Amino acid sequence: MAGEADIHTFVFADLAGYTALTEAHGDEHAADAAAEFCDAVRMLLPEHDAEEVKAIGDALLLRASDAARAAGLAERIVSGYGSRHRGLGVCVGIHTGTAVRRGDDWFGSAVNVASRVAEAARAGEVLCTDATRAAIGPAVPVRDRGQRKFKNLPKPVALYELVLTRRSRTELQIDPVCRMVIEPGRAAARRVHGEVEYLFCSDRCALAFDRDPADYTAQAEKQT
């Protein structure tokens, strides 16, 4: 019942590399990418018995009816939108816990933890907490990712990575400048640096890479 502190599962989905995309291609291009992402996710909600809580820039906070449905929704977001040609990758965090509804918004520890967990995920990953893993049960395979200390949370949080069954974005290469997914046959430009080949979505990104390849290769290594 609305207003009561019941148990809910929240999904926080965030576009990976959005800041880099904005810097490389401008505000309008980035805004269009965020809008496309939100529209794509919204189309999935009825199938997974989920609702949109709110959009926060390039991120969406969602609430699912149960943890298993939340996991299914997260996988569709990451393996569907996140692996699409020239789409940005998605980082997803899931947590199950208490929250209360006020008007059209939700408040509580579950909401806050879900957003923190998403921050710990890399592009193409779905991370969940121990509470969500227990609520899902053995039907969804997971990998133990250890414990993580988050700001403003008193205790470390145990994290688990969902083992995705659909095609993952990690099978594709990423433009090191704007962080967009690039299919090998669709690259606008290529560069070799340190015996590693990098693909680019546009000549603009390739030229930016040429000006300071060491900076972009270091950033790419941090994302892997």
Sequence and secondary structure as in RCSB ss.txt:
>XXXX:A:sequence
MAGEADIHTFVFADLAGYTALTEAHGDEHAADAAAEFCDAVRMLLPEHDAEEVKAIGDALLLRASDAARAAGLAE
RIVSGYGSRHRGLGVCVGIHTGTAVRRGDDWFGSAVNVASRVAEAARAGEVLCTDATRAAIGPAVPVRDRGQRKF
KNLPKPVALYELVLTRRSRTELQIDPVCRMVIEPGRAAARRVHGEVEYLFCSDRCALAFDRDPADYTAQAEKQT
>XXXX:A:secstr
 TTS EEEEEEEEEETTHHHHHHHH HHHHHHHHHHHHHHHHHHTGGGTEEEEEEETTEEEEEESSHHHHHHHHH
HHHHTGGGSTT B EEEEEEEEEEEEETTEEESHHHHHHHHHHHH  TT EEEEHHHHHHH TTS EEEEEEE  
TT SS EEEEEE   S  GGGSEE TTT BEE GGG SEEEEETTEEEEESSHHHHHHHHH HHHHHHHHHHH 
